[in-house]
Amino acid sequence: MIPIIDLKAQYASIEREIDEAIKRVLRSGHFILGPEVEALEKEVANLCGCKYGIGVASGTDALILAIKAVGIGPGDEVITTPFTFVATASSIVHCGAKPVFVDIDPLTFNINPDLIEKAITKKTKAIIPVHLYGQPAEMDKIMEIARAHNLIVIEDAAQAIGAKYKGRPVGQFGIAGCLSFFPTKSLGGYGDGGMVVTNDAELAERVGMLRIHGSKPRYYYHIIGANSRLDALQAAIIRAKLPYLAGWTVQRQMLANQYDKALSNVHLIKIPFRAPSCSHIFHQYTIRVTGGKRDPLKSFLADRGVASAVYYPMPLHLQSCFRELDYKQGDFPESEKASHEVISLPMFPELSEKELYLISNAVADFMRSVQ
């Protein structure tokens, strides 16, 4: 089976660096926060063009703590996309606020900025765009709207570390950028982890307090926080991988080009759109399959020994956990259509040309059979 991502192959390619990083932490006896986390915070902040990085326990916690840190809570509304991982919207709810969904651009799968202003009310406090699949959202338009309406912008960059919008890394446009180091991410640890990056010193201090129960100094509590500290082992592992990230990104982009070439003329297939203003890192290589053939293709690929994934099979406004928001089917047609058509093919730097050829041929063979 060709996997959707091969973490074993990645480990084999940098085994010495990973093992040494782990041993370094074990020898130090320092396992929570500490020098490894501090070093990673500086390195990742620099990568994102930000002054500060605050390591936390997960990408979800990065969102929750960033939302709390800017003072969003009960009675507030936050605009975001319904076509994303649940954490984007559930983090808003965890803070007591209300998610307000806006449909996506059918080309990029990101929030459609042309629809945002219609969703703004007197209760709106923020916009959370998601850089889905590794392609940045249209940040110039989003920031222009935010400035016009005095709104906060928090970027969900969980899938897009290293991606650039008009030459600038994502995460630095809003007041904060939220990153995930989940193992399957382009820069992943060997467990959960996340980070908030920002150029705002006050926000950085507040997130830093929130992650350790709201304390500063220790045992003196100013706000109600959480236990959301990044551990040193994860930080050391991520630091070992960080020097390879740029090369891995280039390899992903080269593989995406090869996929494009192989699939661009295949019946019922739409290859990923690349916004000219963006540098897409292809965290996922996601195609659209029209004609109701997405699920049959997924089964066919599995029979051929090719893994695939659907991100995401049901948009958030139709999920039962958000029923109280009172959305219904048809409210966000582009998100709903995408949920029935998207499928992500194997994408990882170690994917060989032979494997990519087999995957592309399998897709083409199925489409010829249904033409």
C-alpha positions as a Markdown table, in Angstrom:
| # | Residue | x | y | z |
|---|---|---|---|---|
| 1 | Met | 0.0 | 0.0 | 0.0 |
| 2 | Ile | 1.3 | 3.4 | -0.9 |
| 3 | Pro | 0.5 | 5.5 | 2.2 |
| 4 | Ile | -1.0 | 9.0 | 2.2 |
| 5 | Ile | 2.2 | 10.0 | 4.2 |
| 6 | Asp | 5.2 | 7.9 | 5.1 |
| 7 | Leu | 6.6 | 8.9 | 8.5 |
| 8 | Lys | 8.8 | 5.8 | 8.6 |
| 9 | Ala | 10.6 | 6.8 | 5.5 |
| 10 | Gln | 11.1 | 10.3 | 6.9 |
| 11 | Tyr | 12.5 | 9.0 | 10.1 |
| 12 | Ala | 14.9 | 6.7 | 8.2 |
| 13 | Ser | 16.2 | 9.7 | 6.2 |
| 14 | Ile | 17.1 | 11.6 | 9.4 |
| 15 | Glu | 17.4 | 8.9 | 12.0 |
| 16 | Arg | 20.8 | 10.1 | 13.4 |
| 17 | Glu | 19.5 | 13.7 | 13.9 |
| 18 | Ile | 16.3 | 12.5 | 15.6 |
| 19 | Asp | 18.0 | 10.0 | 17.9 |
| 20 | Glu | 20.6 | 12.6 | 19.0 |
| 21 | Ala | 17.9 | 15.2 | 19.7 |
| 22 | Ile | 16.0 | 12.7 | 21.9 |
| 23 | Lys | 19.1 | 11.7 | 23.7 |
| 24 | Arg | 20.0 | 15.3 | 24.3 |
| 25 | Val | 16.7 | 15.9 | 26.1 |
| 26 | Leu | 17.0 | 12.7 | 28.1 |
| 27 | Arg | 20.5 | 13.6 | 29.2 |
| 28 | Ser | 19.3 | 17.1 | 30.2 |
| 29 | Gly | 16.6 | 16.0 | 32.5 |
| 30 | His | 14.5 | 19.0 | 31.4 |
| 31 | Phe | 11.2 | 17.7 | 29.9 |
| 32 | Ile | 8.7 | 20.6 | 30.0 |
| 33 | Leu | 9.3 | 23.9 | 28.3 |
| 34 | Gly | 13.0 | 24.9 | 28.9 |
| 35 | Pro | 15.9 | 25.5 | 26.6 |
| 36 | Glu | 14.7 | 23.3 | 23.7 |
| 37 | Val | 11.3 | 24.9 | 23.6 |
| 38 | Glu | 12.8 | 28.4 | 23.8 |
| 39 | Ala | 15.2 | 27.7 | 21.0 |
| 40 | Leu | 12.3 | 26.3 | 18.8 |
| 41 | Glu | 10.2 | 29.3 | 19.6 |
| 42 | Lys | 12.8 | 31.6 | 18.3 |
| 43 | Glu | 13.5 | 29.5 | 15.2 |
| 44 | Val | 9.9 | 29.1 | 14.2 |
| 45 | Ala | 9.1 | 32.7 | 14.9 |
| 46 | Asn | 12.0 | 33.7 | 12.6 |
| 47 | Leu | 10.7 | 31.4 | 9.9 |
| 48 | Cys | 7.3 | 33.0 | 10.1 |
| 49 | Gly | 8.7 | 36.6 | 10.1 |
| 50 | Cys | 7.5 | 37.1 | 13.7 |
| 51 | Lys | 9.2 | 38.4 | 16.8 |
| 52 | Tyr | 7.7 | 35.9 | 19.2 |
| 53 | Gly | 6.7 | 32.2 | 19.3 |
| 54 | Ile | 4.9 | 30.6 | 22.2 |
| 55 | Gly | 5.0 | 26.8 | 22.2 |
| 56 | Val | 1.8 | 25.1 | 23.3 |
| 57 | Ala | 0.4 | 21.6 | 23.6 |
| 58 | Ser | -1.4 | 21.4 | 20.2 |
| 59 | Gly | -2.5 | 23.3 | 17.2 |
| 60 | Thr | -6.0 | 23.4 | 18.8 |
| 61 | Asp | -4.6 | 24.9 | 21.9 |
| 62 | Ala | -2.8 | 27.5 | 19.8 |
| 63 | Leu | -6.2 | 28.7 | 18.5 |
| 64 | Ile | -7.9 | 28.6 | 21.8 |
| 65 | Leu | -5.2 | 30.5 | 23.7 |
| 66 | Ala | -4.8 | 33.1 | 20.9 |
| 67 | Ile | -8.6 | 33.7 | 20.9 |
| 68 | Lys | -8.7 | 34.0 | 24.7 |
| 69 | Ala | -5.6 | 36.2 | 24.7 |
| 70 | Val | -7.2 | 38.8 | 22.5 |
| 71 | Gly | -10.2 | 38.9 | 24.9 |
| 72 | Ile | -12.8 | 37.2 | 22.7 |
| 73 | Gly | -15.6 | 35.5 | 24.8 |
| 74 | Pro | -19.3 | 35.2 | 25.4 |
| 75 | Gly | -21.5 | 37.4 | 23.2 |
| 76 | Asp | -18.8 | 37.8 | 20.5 |
| 77 | Glu | -18.9 | 36.5 | 17.0 |
| 78 | Val | -15.9 | 35.2 | 15.0 |
| 79 | Ile | -16.1 | 34.8 | 11.2 |
| 80 | Thr | -14.4 | 31.7 | 9.7 |
| 81 | Thr | -14.9 | 29.0 | 7.1 |
| 82 | Pro | -17.1 | 25.9 | 7.4 |
| 83 | Phe | -14.7 | 23.9 | 5.2 |
| 84 | Thr | -11.9 | 23.1 | 7.6 |
| 85 | Phe | -10.9 | 20.9 | 10.4 |
| 86 | Val | -13.3 | 21.1 | 13.4 |
| 87 | Ala | -10.7 | 22.7 | 15.7 |
| 88 | Thr | -11.0 | 26.1 | 13.8 |
| 89 | Ala | -14.6 | 26.5 | 14.9 |
| 90 | Ser | -14.6 | 24.5 | 18.1 |
| 91 | Ser | -11.9 | 26.7 | 19.5 |
| 92 | Ile | -14.2 | 29.7 | 19.1 |
| 93 | Val | -16.9 | 27.8 | 21.0 |
| 94 | His | -14.5 | 26.8 | 23.7 |
| 95 | Cys | -13.9 | 30.5 | 24.3 |
| 96 | Gly | -17.6 | 31.1 | 24.7 |
| 97 | Ala | -18.0 | 32.9 | 21.3 |
| 98 | Lys | -20.1 | 32.1 | 18.3 |
| 99 | Pro | -18.6 | 30.9 | 14.9 |
| 100 | Val | -20.2 | 32.6 | 11.9 |
| 101 | Phe | -19.4 | 30.8 | 8.7 |
| 102 | Val | -18.7 | 32.3 | 5.3 |
| 103 | Asp | -18.5 | 30.1 | 2.2 |
| 104 | Ile | -15.3 | 29.3 | 0.4 |
| 105 | Asp | -13.7 | 30.3 | -3.0 |
| 106 | Pro | -14.3 | 27.1 | -5.1 |
| 107 | Leu | -10.8 | 27.4 | -6.6 |
| 108 | Thr | -8.6 | 27.8 | -3.5 |
| 109 | Phe | -11.0 | 26.2 | -0.9 |
| 110 | Asn | -10.2 | 29.1 | 1.4 |
| 111 | Ile | -12.7 | 31.6 | 2.8 |
| 112 | Asn | -14.1 | 33.9 | 0.1 |
| 113 | Pro | -13.2 | 37.4 | 1.2 |
| 114 | Asp | -15.9 | 38.9 | -1.1 |
| 115 | Leu | -18.6 | 37.3 | 1.2 |
| 116 | Ile | -17.1 | 38.4 | 4.6 |
| 117 | Glu | -18.6 | 41.9 | 4.9 |
| 118 | Lys | -22.2 | 40.5 | 4.6 |
| 119 | Ala | -21.5 | 38.4 | 7.7 |
| 120 | Ile | -20.3 | 41.2 | 9.9 |
| 121 | Thr | -22.6 | 42.4 | 12.7 |
| 122 | Lys | -22.2 | 44.5 | 15.8 |
| 123 | Lys | -21.1 | 41.4 | 17.7 |
| 124 | Thr | -18.3 | 40.5 | 15.2 |
| 125 | Lys | -14.9 | 40.7 | 16.9 |
| 126 | Ala | -12.5 | 38.7 | 14.6 |
| 127 | Ile | -11.9 | 36.8 | 11.4 |
| 128 | Ile | -10.1 | 33.5 | 11.4 |
| 129 | Pro | -9.0 | 32.6 | 7.9 |
| 130 | Val | -7.6 | 29.1 | 7.3 |
| 131 | His | -4.7 | 28.5 | 4.9 |
| 132 | Leu | -6.2 | 25.2 | 3.7 |
| 133 | Tyr | -4.1 | 22.4 | 2.3 |
| 134 | Gly | -1.0 | 24.6 | 2.4 |
| 135 | Gln | -2.3 | 27.5 | 0.2 |
| 136 | Pro | -2.6 | 30.9 | 1.8 |
| 137 | Ala | -5.9 | 32.7 | 2.0 |
| 138 | Glu | -6.4 | 36.1 | 0.2 |
| 139 | Met | -4.8 | 38.0 | 3.1 |
| 140 | Asp | -4.7 | 41.5 | 1.5 |
| 141 | Lys | -8.5 | 41.6 | 1.1 |
| 142 | Ile | -9.1 | 40.0 | 4.5 |
| 143 | Met | -6.8 | 42.5 | 6.3 |
| 144 | Glu | -8.5 | 45.4 | 4.4 |
| 145 | Ile | -11.9 | 44.3 | 5.6 |
| 146 | Ala | -10.6 | 43.8 | 9.1 |
| 147 | Arg | -9.1 | 47.3 | 9.3 |
| 148 | Ala | -12.3 | 48.9 | 7.9 |
| 149 | His | -14.4 | 47.2 | 10.6 |
| 150 | Asn | -11.8 | 47.3 | 13.4 |
| 151 | Leu | -11.7 | 43.4 | 13.6 |
| 152 | Ile | -8.9 | 41.1 | 14.9 |
| 153 | Val | -7.4 | 38.6 | 12.5 |
| 154 | Ile | -6.0 | 35.3 | 13.7 |
| 155 | Glu | -4.5 | 33.0 | 11.1 |
| 156 | Asp | -5.1 | 29.3 | 11.2 |
| 157 | Ala | -1.8 | 28.2 | 9.6 |
| 158 | Ala | -1.9 | 24.7 | 10.9 |
| 159 | Gln | -1.4 | 23.3 | 7.4 |
| 160 | Ala | 0.7 | 26.0 | 6.0 |
| 161 | Ile | 4.0 | 26.5 | 7.8 |
| 162 | Gly | 6.4 | 28.0 | 5.3 |
| 163 | Ala | 3.8 | 29.0 | 2.8 |
| 164 | Lys | 4.0 | 32.6 | 1.5 |
| 165 | Tyr | 1.5 | 35.2 | 0.4 |
| 166 | Lys | 3.1 | 37.8 | -1.9 |
| 167 | Gly | 6.5 | 36.7 | -0.7 |
| 168 | Arg | 5.7 | 37.0 | 3.1 |
| 169 | Pro | 5.3 | 33.9 | 5.3 |
| 170 | Val | 1.9 | 33.2 | 6.6 |
| 171 | Gly | 1.3 | 33.8 | 10.3 |
| 172 | Gln | 2.5 | 37.4 | 10.4 |
| 173 | Phe | -0.5 | 39.1 | 8.7 |
| 174 | Gly | -2.9 | 39.0 | 11.6 |
| 175 | Ile | -2.3 | 39.6 | 15.3 |
| 176 | Ala | -1.4 | 36.0 | 15.6 |
| 177 | Gly | -0.7 | 32.9 | 13.6 |
| 178 | Cys | -1.5 | 29.4 | 14.9 |
| 179 | Leu | 0.6 | 26.4 | 14.0 |
| 180 | Ser | 0.3 | 22.7 | 14.5 |
| 181 | Phe | 3.1 | 20.2 | 14.9 |
| 182 | Phe | 0.8 | 17.1 | 14.7 |
| 183 | Pro | 2.9 | 14.2 | 13.2 |
| 184 | Thr | 1.3 | 14.4 | 9.8 |
| 185 | Lys | 2.0 | 18.1 | 9.3 |
| 186 | Ser | 4.8 | 19.3 | 7.0 |
| 187 | Leu | 6.8 | 20.0 | 10.2 |
| 188 | Gly | 5.5 | 17.5 | 12.7 |
| 189 | Gly | 6.7 | 16.1 | 16.0 |
| 190 | Tyr | 6.2 | 12.6 | 17.4 |
| 191 | Gly | 3.1 | 13.6 | 19.3 |
| 192 | Asp | 0.9 | 16.7 | 19.7 |
| 193 | Gly | 2.3 | 20.2 | 19.7 |
| 194 | Gly | 1.6 | 23.7 | 18.5 |
| 195 | Met | 2.7 | 27.3 | 18.5 |
| 196 | Val | 1.3 | 30.8 | 18.5 |
| 197 | Val | 3.5 | 33.3 | 16.5 |
| 198 | Thr | 3.0 | 37.0 | 16.8 |
| 199 | Asn | 4.7 | 40.4 | 16.5 |
| 200 | Asp | 2.6 | 41.7 | 19.5 |
| 201 | Ala | 4.6 | 41.6 | 22.7 |
| 202 | Glu | 1.5 | 42.0 | 24.9 |
| 203 | Leu | -0.2 | 39.1 | 23.2 |
| 204 | Ala | 2.9 | 36.9 | 23.4 |
| 205 | Glu | 3.1 | 37.5 | 27.2 |
| 206 | Arg | -0.6 | 36.8 | 27.7 |
| 207 | Val | -0.5 | 33.5 | 25.7 |
| 208 | Gly | 2.7 | 32.6 | 27.7 |
| 209 | Met | 0.7 | 33.0 | 30.9 |
| 210 | Leu | -2.4 | 31.2 | 29.6 |
| 211 | Arg | -0.4 | 28.1 | 28.8 |
| 212 | Ile | 0.8 | 27.7 | 32.4 |
| 213 | His | -2.5 | 28.2 | 34.3 |
| 214 | Gly | -2.3 | 32.0 | 34.0 |
| 215 | Ser | 0.7 | 32.3 | 36.2 |
| 216 | Lys | 3.5 | 34.9 | 36.3 |
| 217 | Pro | 5.6 | 34.4 | 38.2 |
| 218 | Arg | 5.1 | 30.8 | 39.3 |
| 219 | Tyr | 2.2 | 30.3 | 41.8 |
| 220 | Tyr | 0.9 | 33.8 | 41.2 |
| 221 | Tyr | -2.2 | 33.6 | 39.0 |
| 222 | His | -3.6 | 36.7 | 37.2 |
| 223 | Ile | -6.0 | 35.0 | 34.8 |
| 224 | Ile | -7.6 | 31.5 | 34.5 |
| 225 | Gly | -5.4 | 29.6 | 32.1 |
| 226 | Ala | -4.7 | 26.1 | 31.0 |
| 227 | Asn | -2.1 | 23.4 | 31.1 |
| 228 | Ser | -0.8 | 23.7 | 27.5 |
| 229 | Arg | 2.9 | 23.5 | 27.6 |
| 230 | Leu | 5.0 | 22.1 | 24.8 |
| 231 | Asp | 7.3 | 19.4 | 26.0 |
| 232 | Ala | 11.1 | 19.4 | 25.4 |
| 233 | Leu | 11.1 | 16.1 | 23.5 |
| 234 | Gln | 8.7 | 17.3 | 20.9 |
| 235 | Ala | 10.6 | 20.6 | 20.6 |
| 236 | Ala | 13.9 | 18.8 | 20.1 |
| 237 | Ile | 12.4 | 16.5 | 17.5 |
| 238 | Ile | 10.9 | 19.4 | 15.6 |
| 239 | Arg | 14.2 | 21.3 | 15.8 |
| 240 | Ala | 15.9 | 18.4 | 14.2 |
| 241 | Lys | 13.5 | 18.4 | 11.3 |
| 242 | Leu | 13.4 | 22.2 | 10.8 |
| 243 | Pro | 16.6 | 22.5 | 8.7 |
| 244 | Tyr | 15.0 | 20.0 | 6.2 |
| 245 | Leu | 11.7 | 21.8 | 5.9 |
| 246 | Ala | 12.6 | 24.1 | 3.0 |
| 247 | Gly | 14.0 | 21.1 | 1.0 |
| 248 | Trp | 10.9 | 19.0 | 1.8 |
| 249 | Thr | 8.7 | 21.9 | 0.7 |
| 250 | Val | 10.5 | 22.1 | -2.7 |
| 251 | Gln | 10.1 | 18.4 | -3.1 |
| 252 | Arg | 6.4 | 18.6 | -2.4 |
| 253 | Gln | 6.1 | 21.3 | -5.0 |
| 254 | Met | 8.0 | 19.2 | -7.5 |
| 255 | Leu | 5.7 | 16.2 | -6.8 |
| 256 | Ala | 2.7 | 18.5 | -7.2 |
| 257 | Asn | 4.0 | 19.6 | -10.6 |
| 258 | Gln | 4.4 | 16.0 | -11.7 |
| 259 | Tyr | 0.9 | 15.1 | -10.5 |
| 260 | Asp | -0.5 | 18.2 | -12.4 |
| 261 | Lys | 1.2 | 17.0 | -15.6 |
| 262 | Ala | -0.1 | 13.5 | -15.2 |
| 263 | Leu | -3.7 | 14.4 | -14.2 |
| 264 | Ser | -4.4 | 17.7 | -16.0 |
| 265 | Asn | -6.2 | 16.1 | -18.9 |
| 266 | Val | -7.9 | 13.2 | -17.1 |
| 267 | His | -11.7 | 13.0 | -17.4 |
| 268 | Leu | -13.6 | 14.4 | -14.5 |
| 269 | Ile | -10.5 | 15.5 | -12.6 |
| 270 | Lys | -9.7 | 19.1 | -11.6 |
| 271 | Ile | -6.1 | 19.6 | -10.4 |
| 272 | Pro | -5.4 | 22.0 | -7.6 |
| 273 | Phe | -5.6 | 25.7 | -8.4 |
| 274 | Arg | -2.6 | 27.8 | -7.5 |
| 275 | Ala | -3.3 | 31.4 | -6.7 |
| 276 | Pro | -0.7 | 33.5 | -8.4 |
| 277 | Ser | -0.1 | 35.6 | -5.3 |
| 278 | Cys | 0.8 | 32.5 | -3.2 |
| 279 | Ser | 3.5 | 29.9 | -2.6 |
| 280 | His | 1.5 | 26.7 | -2.1 |
| 281 | Ile | 3.4 | 24.2 | 0.1 |
| 282 | Phe | 1.1 | 21.3 | -0.8 |
| 283 | His | 0.6 | 19.9 | 2.7 |
| 284 | Gln | -2.1 | 18.0 | 0.8 |
| 285 | Tyr | -2.4 | 17.4 | -2.9 |
| 286 | Thr | -6.1 | 17.7 | -3.2 |
| 287 | Ile | -8.0 | 17.1 | -6.5 |
| 288 | Arg | -11.7 | 17.5 | -7.3 |
| 289 | Val | -13.5 | 14.6 | -8.8 |
| 290 | Thr | -16.8 | 15.6 | -10.5 |
| 291 | Gly | -19.7 | 13.6 | -11.7 |
| 292 | Gly | -20.2 | 11.9 | -8.4 |
| 293 | Lys | -17.2 | 9.6 | -8.9 |
| 294 | Arg | -15.1 | 10.6 | -5.9 |
| 295 | Asp | -16.1 | 7.8 | -3.6 |
| 296 | Pro | -15.9 | 5.1 | -6.3 |
| 297 | Leu | -12.4 | 6.4 | -7.1 |
| 298 | Lys | -11.4 | 6.2 | -3.5 |
| 299 | Ser | -12.4 | 2.5 | -3.4 |
| 300 | Phe | -10.7 | 1.8 | -6.7 |
| 301 | Leu | -7.5 | 3.3 | -5.4 |
| 302 | Ala | -7.6 | 1.2 | -2.2 |
| 303 | Asp | -8.0 | -1.9 | -4.4 |
| 304 | Arg | -4.9 | -0.8 | -6.3 |
| 305 | Gly | -2.9 | -0.4 | -3.1 |
| 306 | Val | -3.1 | 3.4 | -3.0 |
| 307 | Ala | -4.2 | 5.2 | 0.1 |
| 308 | Ser | -6.2 | 8.4 | -0.2 |
| 309 | Ala | -8.1 | 10.7 | 2.2 |
| 310 | Val | -11.1 | 13.1 | 2.1 |
| 311 | Tyr | -10.5 | 16.4 | 3.9 |
| 312 | Tyr | -13.4 | 17.0 | 4.6 |
| 313 | Pro | -16.4 | 14.8 | 4.0 |
| 314 | Met | -18.9 | 17.1 | 5.8 |
| 315 | Pro | -18.6 | 20.9 | 6.2 |
| 316 | Leu | -18.9 | 22.2 | 9.7 |
| 317 | His | -22.2 | 23.9 | 9.4 |
| 318 | Leu | -23.8 | 20.5 | 8.9 |
| 319 | Gln | -22.1 | 18.8 | 11.8 |
| 320 | Ser | -24.3 | 17.9 | 14.7 |
| 321 | Cys | -22.1 | 19.5 | 17.3 |
| 322 | Phe | -22.9 | 22.9 | 15.7 |
| 323 | Arg | -26.6 | 22.4 | 15.3 |
| 324 | Glu | -27.3 | 25.3 | 17.7 |
| 325 | Leu | -25.9 | 27.7 | 15.1 |
| 326 | Asp | -29.0 | 26.9 | 13.1 |
| 327 | Tyr | -27.4 | 26.5 | 9.7 |
| 328 | Lys | -29.0 | 24.1 | 7.2 |
| 329 | Gln | -28.0 | 22.3 | 4.0 |
| 330 | Gly | -27.7 | 24.8 | 1.1 |
| 331 | Asp | -26.4 | 27.7 | 3.2 |
| 332 | Phe | -22.9 | 27.3 | 1.9 |
| 333 | Pro | -23.1 | 25.6 | -1.5 |
| 334 | Glu | -19.4 | 25.8 | -2.4 |
| 335 | Ser | -18.3 | 24.1 | 0.8 |
| 336 | Glu | -21.0 | 21.5 | 0.4 |
| 337 | Lys | -20.0 | 20.8 | -3.2 |
| 338 | Ala | -16.3 | 20.6 | -2.3 |
| 339 | Ser | -17.1 | 18.1 | 0.5 |
| 340 | His | -18.5 | 15.7 | -2.1 |
| 341 | Glu | -15.7 | 16.2 | -4.6 |
| 342 | Val | -12.3 | 16.5 | -2.9 |
| 343 | Ile | -9.8 | 13.7 | -2.4 |
| 344 | Ser | -6.2 | 14.0 | -1.4 |
| 345 | Leu | -3.6 | 11.7 | -3.0 |
| 346 | Pro | -0.4 | 10.6 | -1.3 |
| 347 | Met | 2.0 | 13.5 | -0.7 |
| 348 | Phe | 5.3 | 13.3 | 1.1 |
| 349 | Pro | 8.8 | 14.3 | 0.2 |
| 350 | Glu | 10.0 | 10.6 | 0.0 |
| 351 | Leu | 7.3 | 9.7 | -2.6 |
| 352 | Ser | 9.2 | 8.2 | -5.5 |
| 353 | Glu | 8.5 | 8.9 | -9.2 |
| 354 | Lys | 7.6 | 5.2 | -9.7 |
| 355 | Glu | 5.0 | 5.5 | -6.9 |
| 356 | Leu | 3.6 | 8.8 | -8.3 |
| 357 | Tyr | 3.4 | 7.1 | -11.7 |
| 358 | Leu | 1.4 | 4.2 | -10.3 |
| 359 | Ile | -1.0 | 6.5 | -8.4 |
| 360 | Ser | -1.6 | 8.8 | -11.4 |
| 361 | Asn | -2.1 | 5.7 | -13.7 |
| 362 | Ala | -4.6 | 4.3 | -11.2 |
| 363 | Val | -6.6 | 7.5 | -11.2 |
| 364 | Ala | -6.5 | 7.7 | -15.0 |
| 365 | Asp | -7.5 | 4.0 | -15.4 |
| 366 | Phe | -10.5 | 4.5 | -13.2 |
| 367 | Met | -11.7 | 7.6 | -15.1 |
| 368 | Arg | -11.3 | 5.9 | -18.4 |
| 369 | Ser | -13.4 | 3.1 | -17.2 |
| 370 | Val | -16.3 | 5.4 | -16.3 |
| 371 | Gln | -16.0 | 7.7 | -19.3 |
